[in-house]
Amino acid sequence: MLPHLLRRHHSKHLVRRVSQRSHTTSLSGHNILDDLKARGLISQVTSSELKLKEVLKQSQTIYAGVDPTAEYLHVGHLLPLLSLFHFHIRGHNVIPLIGGATGLVGDPSGRNSERPLSDATKVEHNVEKLRHAVLNFFNRAMTYADKRVQSPSTPTARVPQIRSNIEWFKGMGLLEFLRVVGVHSRVNTMLARESVSARLESQQGISFTEFTYQLLQAYDFYVLHKNHQCSIQIGGSDQWGNIVAGIDLINRINPQVGSDGAHEDKAFGITTPLLTNASGAKFGKSAGNAVALDSSITSVFDFYQFFLRTADSDVGRYLKIFTLLPVEKIDEVLQAHQVRSFPVHAIPCHLLIKCFS
């Protein structure tokens, strides 16, 4: 019992130390790409980082998709949403996009079997629940950020616009889709995408429905780019092919050439690593290991236990990903507490539960 009490005392003391020292952290002058990389929130970008850094000197509109497979957010959603939030608190316009239409089809990315078609009524229900969940995430995250960082964001940017792609798909017929999207899509390119090629090599294969999913997500990016000047899409690393498909569609429909005659990028993609367990399995409802960000589904105790069971080697990574504490302070404090008897893995729980549960 005594060691347990000591562990609680030391971990809370450390949380206070880190939080107090980062209370007035300013985001001004910090390049967001460098910060996201340092936090382990970037897996790949679709263009040169120098080009993207130049683009980000001006305010941009960035979006990330949320799959309505379930009615709640889970820890697997956090990395793209947290990346979106980092842009949000730096004054960029962000759009969380819920797949009210694409959820009716099902994304084959990261799956080795056909995804069962979801009931339309259930998807509609999930979309509405997720609107509230995403809004709650941003509200709680802003409350957390207000106490710890000096944010350049303005009051008008504090509430993100949450959309569903059913808005533009519900009135669109097949012939119109083929004329707008199909004419610009090359089958050989679609077949080469990892989410498709892997399934083609399997015994089950892939249905036409899932094969065309990438075109639906590509059209999302095109619509947001056209109507909302959205220039960047964020997604998990398993979304790379879908993101590139969107950029390709934008470039084909409305190609842009620079003064030197060379192609000029107008749209960009950023992927985040997937949050996986010790065996490398992806967290999520489809994988059967979702940890919900909803206390009515996953209790605060179970949420705490999820992070408490984190391997010691992952503690620093989780602190950088899931908190706004300065990366250099996290490294400094972790280095100062490299004592085997000190349970440094208890630290993220106190911070995360306050922010996201």
C-alpha positions as CSV (number, residue, x, y, z in Angstrom):
1,M,0.0,0.0,0.0
2,L,2.8,2.4,0.9
3,P,4.6,2.2,-2.5
4,H,1.2,2.8,-4.2
5,L,0.7,6.0,-2.1
6,L,4.2,7.1,-2.8
7,R,3.7,6.6,-6.5
8,R,0.5,8.7,-6.5
9,H,2.3,11.5,-4.5
10,H,5.3,11.6,-6.8
11,S,3.3,11.4,-10.1
12,K,1.0,14.3,-9.0
13,H,4.0,16.3,-7.9
14,L,5.6,15.8,-11.3
15,V,2.3,16.8,-13.1
16,R,2.3,20.0,-11.0
17,R,5.9,20.8,-11.9
18,V,5.5,20.3,-15.6
19,S,2.1,22.2,-15.7
20,Q,3.3,25.1,-13.7
21,R,6.5,25.5,-15.8
22,S,4.5,25.5,-19.1
23,H,1.6,27.7,-17.9
24,T,2.6,30.7,-20.0
25,T,4.0,28.8,-23.0
26,S,3.5,30.9,-26.2
27,L,2.8,29.4,-29.6
28,S,3.9,32.6,-31.4
29,G,7.0,31.9,-33.5
30,H,6.7,28.2,-33.3
31,N,6.5,26.5,-36.7
32,I,3.6,24.1,-36.4
33,L,5.1,21.4,-38.6
34,D,8.3,21.3,-36.5
35,D,6.2,21.1,-33.4
36,L,3.9,18.3,-34.7
37,K,7.0,16.4,-35.8
38,A,8.6,16.8,-32.4
39,R,5.5,15.5,-30.8
40,G,5.3,12.4,-33.0
41,L,2.1,13.6,-34.7
42,I,3.4,13.5,-38.3
43,S,4.0,10.3,-40.3
44,Q,4.2,11.8,-43.8
45,V,3.4,14.9,-45.8
46,T,2.5,14.9,-49.5
47,S,4.9,17.6,-50.5
48,S,8.2,19.1,-49.4
49,E,8.1,20.4,-45.8
50,L,9.7,23.6,-47.0
51,K,6.8,24.2,-49.4
52,L,4.2,23.4,-46.7
53,K,5.9,25.6,-44.2
54,E,5.8,28.5,-46.6
55,V,2.0,27.9,-47.2
56,L,1.4,27.8,-43.5
57,K,2.8,31.3,-43.0
58,Q,-0.7,32.4,-44.1
59,S,-3.9,31.2,-42.4
60,Q,-5.2,28.0,-44.0
61,T,-8.3,25.8,-43.8
62,I,-7.6,22.3,-42.7
63,Y,-9.9,19.3,-42.4
64,A,-9.9,15.8,-40.8
65,G,-12.5,13.2,-41.3
66,V,-14.3,11.2,-38.6
67,D,-15.8,7.8,-39.6
68,P,-19.3,7.3,-38.1
69,T,-18.8,3.6,-37.5
70,A,-19.8,4.2,-33.9
71,E,-21.6,7.0,-32.1
72,Y,-18.6,8.0,-29.9
73,L,-15.0,9.1,-30.3
74,H,-12.3,6.7,-29.2
75,V,-8.6,7.0,-28.6
76,G,-7.9,5.9,-32.2
77,H,-9.5,9.2,-33.3
78,L,-7.3,11.3,-31.1
79,L,-4.1,11.8,-33.2
80,P,-5.8,13.4,-36.3
81,L,-8.1,15.4,-34.0
82,L,-5.2,16.6,-31.8
83,S,-3.3,17.6,-34.9
84,L,-6.3,19.5,-36.1
85,F,-6.5,21.2,-32.7
86,H,-2.9,22.3,-32.9
87,F,-3.8,24.2,-36.1
88,H,-7.0,25.5,-34.5
89,I,-5.2,27.2,-31.5
90,R,-2.7,28.8,-33.9
91,G,-5.5,30.6,-35.7
92,H,-6.1,28.4,-38.7
93,N,-9.6,27.5,-39.8
94,V,-10.4,23.8,-39.1
95,I,-13.2,21.6,-40.3
96,P,-13.9,18.3,-38.6
97,L,-15.8,16.3,-41.3
98,I,-18.1,13.4,-40.3
99,G,-18.6,10.8,-43.0
100,G,-22.4,10.8,-43.1
101,A,-22.3,9.6,-46.7
102,T,-19.0,7.7,-46.8
103,G,-20.0,5.8,-43.7
104,L,-22.8,4.2,-45.7
105,V,-20.1,2.7,-48.0
106,G,-17.3,1.8,-45.7
107,D,-13.5,2.5,-46.0
108,P,-11.4,-0.6,-46.9
109,S,-8.2,1.1,-45.6
110,G,-6.4,-1.0,-43.0
111,R,-8.9,-3.9,-43.3
112,N,-8.4,-7.4,-44.6
113,S,-12.1,-8.2,-45.0
114,E,-15.2,-6.6,-46.3
115,R,-16.8,-4.1,-44.0
116,P,-20.5,-4.9,-43.4
117,L,-22.8,-2.1,-44.8
118,S,-24.1,0.1,-42.0
119,D,-27.8,0.8,-41.6
120,A,-28.7,4.3,-42.9
121,T,-30.7,5.2,-39.8
122,K,-27.9,4.1,-37.5
123,V,-25.3,6.1,-39.5
124,E,-27.5,9.2,-39.3
125,H,-27.8,8.7,-35.5
126,N,-24.0,8.2,-35.2
127,V,-23.4,11.4,-37.1
128,E,-25.5,13.5,-34.8
129,K,-23.9,11.9,-31.7
130,L,-20.4,12.5,-33.2
131,R,-21.2,16.2,-33.8
132,H,-21.7,16.6,-30.1
133,A,-18.7,14.5,-29.3
134,V,-16.4,16.5,-31.6
135,L,-17.7,19.8,-30.3
136,N,-17.2,18.5,-26.7
137,F,-13.6,17.5,-27.6
138,F,-12.8,21.0,-28.9
139,N,-14.5,22.7,-26.0
140,R,-12.6,20.7,-23.4
141,A,-9.3,20.9,-25.3
142,M,-9.7,24.7,-25.5
143,T,-10.4,24.9,-21.8
144,Y,-7.2,22.9,-21.2
145,A,-5.2,25.1,-23.7
146,D,-6.4,28.4,-22.2
147,K,-4.8,27.5,-18.9
148,R,-1.5,26.4,-20.4
149,V,-0.6,28.3,-23.5
150,Q,-0.8,31.8,-25.0
151,S,-2.8,31.1,-28.1
152,P,-2.8,33.4,-31.2
153,S,-6.3,32.2,-32.1
154,T,-9.2,34.7,-32.1
155,P,-12.5,34.4,-30.4
156,T,-14.3,33.9,-33.7
157,A,-12.1,30.9,-34.5
158,R,-12.8,29.1,-31.2
159,V,-15.8,27.1,-32.4
160,P,-14.9,24.9,-35.4
161,Q,-17.5,24.3,-38.1
162,I,-18.4,20.6,-38.0
163,R,-19.7,19.2,-41.3
164,S,-21.1,16.0,-42.7
165,N,-20.4,14.9,-46.3
166,I,-24.0,13.9,-46.7
167,E,-24.5,17.6,-47.4
168,W,-23.1,17.3,-50.9
169,F,-23.7,13.7,-51.7
170,K,-27.4,13.4,-50.8
171,G,-28.5,15.3,-54.0
172,M,-25.9,13.9,-56.3
173,G,-26.8,11.2,-58.8
174,L,-24.5,8.5,-60.2
175,L,-24.3,10.1,-63.6
176,E,-23.3,13.4,-62.2
177,F,-20.7,11.7,-60.0
178,L,-19.2,9.9,-63.0
179,R,-19.1,13.1,-65.1
180,V,-17.5,15.1,-62.3
181,V,-15.2,12.6,-60.6
182,G,-15.1,9.4,-62.7
183,V,-13.8,11.2,-65.8
184,H,-10.7,12.4,-63.9
185,S,-10.0,9.0,-62.2
186,R,-7.6,6.4,-63.6
187,V,-8.3,2.8,-62.8
188,N,-4.7,1.8,-62.8
189,T,-3.9,4.4,-60.2
190,M,-6.9,3.3,-58.1
191,L,-5.8,-0.4,-58.3
192,A,-2.3,0.6,-57.1
193,R,-3.5,2.1,-53.9
194,E,-2.4,0.0,-50.9
195,S,-6.0,-0.3,-49.5
196,V,-7.1,-1.9,-52.8
197,S,-4.0,-3.8,-53.9
198,A,-3.8,-5.7,-50.6
199,R,-7.4,-6.8,-50.8
200,L,-7.0,-7.8,-54.5
201,E,-4.3,-10.2,-53.4
202,S,-6.5,-11.8,-50.8
203,Q,-8.9,-14.6,-51.3
204,Q,-11.9,-12.5,-50.5
205,G,-11.0,-9.7,-52.9
206,I,-12.7,-6.3,-52.8
207,S,-16.2,-5.2,-53.8
208,F,-16.9,-2.4,-56.3
209,T,-18.5,-0.5,-53.3
210,E,-15.3,-0.4,-51.3
211,F,-13.1,0.0,-54.5
212,T,-14.8,3.3,-55.2
213,Y,-14.6,4.6,-51.6
214,Q,-11.4,6.5,-52.4
215,L,-13.3,8.5,-55.0
216,L,-15.9,9.6,-52.5
217,Q,-13.2,10.8,-50.1
218,A,-11.4,12.5,-52.9
219,Y,-14.6,14.4,-53.8
220,D,-14.9,15.5,-50.1
221,F,-11.5,17.2,-50.4
222,Y,-12.4,18.7,-53.8
223,V,-15.7,20.2,-52.4
224,L,-14.1,21.6,-49.3
225,H,-11.2,23.0,-51.4
226,K,-13.7,24.6,-53.9
227,N,-16.3,25.9,-51.5
228,H,-14.2,26.6,-48.3
229,Q,-10.7,27.1,-49.7
230,C,-9.5,24.0,-47.7
231,S,-5.9,23.3,-48.6
232,I,-4.8,20.6,-46.2
233,Q,-6.3,17.3,-45.2
234,I,-5.2,15.4,-42.0
235,G,-5.7,11.7,-41.6
236,G,-4.2,8.6,-40.1
237,S,-1.4,6.9,-42.0
238,D,-3.8,4.4,-43.4
239,Q,-5.6,7.3,-45.2
240,W,-2.6,8.2,-47.3
241,G,-4.1,6.8,-50.5
242,N,-7.4,8.5,-50.0
243,I,-5.7,11.8,-49.3
244,V,-3.5,11.6,-52.4
245,A,-6.6,10.7,-54.4
246,G,-8.2,14.0,-53.3
247,I,-5.2,16.0,-54.1
248,D,-5.0,14.3,-57.5
249,L,-8.7,15.1,-58.2
250,I,-8.2,18.8,-57.3
251,N,-5.2,19.1,-59.5
252,R,-6.9,17.4,-62.5
253,I,-10.2,19.4,-62.3
254,N,-8.4,22.7,-61.9
255,P,-4.7,22.5,-62.7
256,Q,-2.6,25.4,-61.7
257,V,0.7,26.3,-63.2
258,G,3.3,28.7,-61.7
259,S,5.1,31.6,-63.4
260,D,7.9,29.2,-64.3
261,G,5.5,26.9,-66.1
262,A,5.8,24.1,-63.5
263,H,2.9,22.5,-61.7
264,E,2.0,24.3,-58.5
265,D,0.6,22.5,-55.5
266,K,-2.7,23.8,-54.2
267,A,-3.7,21.0,-51.8
268,F,-1.6,19.1,-49.3
269,G,-1.9,16.1,-47.0
270,I,-0.5,15.3,-43.6
271,T,-0.8,11.8,-42.1
272,T,-0.5,11.0,-38.4
273,P,0.8,7.7,-37.0
274,L,-1.8,5.2,-36.0
275,L,-2.2,4.6,-32.3
276,T,-1.5,1.0,-31.8
277,N,-1.3,-1.4,-28.8
278,A,1.8,-3.4,-27.8
279,S,1.2,-6.0,-30.5
280,G,0.9,-3.3,-33.2
281,A,-2.8,-3.6,-33.6
282,K,-4.8,-0.4,-34.5
283,F,-7.1,0.9,-31.8
284,G,-10.7,1.2,-32.9
285,K,-14.2,-0.2,-33.0
286,S,-13.5,-2.3,-36.0
287,A,-10.5,-3.9,-34.2
288,G,-12.7,-4.6,-31.1
289,N,-10.4,-2.7,-28.7
290,A,-11.9,0.9,-28.7
291,V,-11.4,3.0,-25.6
292,A,-14.2,5.5,-25.8
293,L,-13.9,9.2,-24.9
294,D,-17.3,8.9,-23.3
295,S,-17.6,8.1,-19.6
296,S,-21.0,6.4,-20.2
297,I,-19.2,3.8,-22.4
298,T,-15.7,3.7,-20.9
299,S,-15.6,4.7,-17.3
300,V,-13.0,7.2,-16.0
301,F,-11.4,4.3,-14.1
302,D,-11.0,2.2,-17.2
303,F,-9.8,5.2,-19.2
304,Y,-7.2,5.8,-16.5
305,Q,-6.2,2.1,-16.5
306,F,-5.7,2.2,-20.3
307,F,-2.9,4.7,-19.9
308,L,-1.7,3.3,-16.6
309,R,-0.9,0.1,-18.5
310,T,1.2,2.0,-21.0
311,A,4.7,0.6,-21.4
312,D,7.4,2.7,-19.7
313,S,9.1,3.3,-23.1
314,D,5.9,4.9,-24.5
315,V,5.4,7.4,-21.7
316,G,7.4,10.2,-23.2
317,R,5.7,9.6,-26.6
318,Y,2.2,9.8,-25.0
319,L,3.0,13.0,-23.1
320,K,4.1,14.7,-26.3
321,I,1.1,13.5,-28.3
322,F,-1.7,13.9,-25.8
323,T,-0.7,17.1,-24.0
324,L,0.3,20.7,-24.8
325,L,3.3,20.6,-22.5
326,P,6.4,21.9,-24.2
327,V,8.4,19.1,-25.7
328,E,11.7,20.3,-24.3
329,K,10.2,20.4,-20.8
330,I,8.8,16.8,-21.2
331,D,12.3,15.6,-22.2
332,E,13.9,17.5,-19.3
333,V,11.5,16.1,-16.6
334,L,11.7,12.6,-17.9
335,Q,15.4,12.6,-18.0
336,A,15.5,13.9,-14.4
337,H,13.3,11.0,-13.3
338,Q,15.0,8.1,-14.9
339,V,14.9,6.1,-11.7
340,R,13.7,2.5,-12.0
341,S,11.5,2.7,-8.9
342,F,9.7,5.8,-10.1
343,P,6.5,5.0,-12.0
344,V,6.7,7.7,-14.6
345,H,4.0,5.9,-16.6
346,A,1.4,7.2,-14.2
347,I,1.8,10.8,-15.3
348,P,-0.3,10.9,-18.5
349,C,-3.4,9.6,-16.7
350,H,-3.7,12.7,-14.5
351,L,-3.3,15.0,-17.6
352,L,-5.4,13.1,-20.1
353,I,-8.4,12.4,-17.9
354,K,-8.8,16.1,-17.1
355,C,-8.7,17.0,-20.8
356,F,-10.4,14.4,-22.9
357,S,-12.5,12.0,-20.8
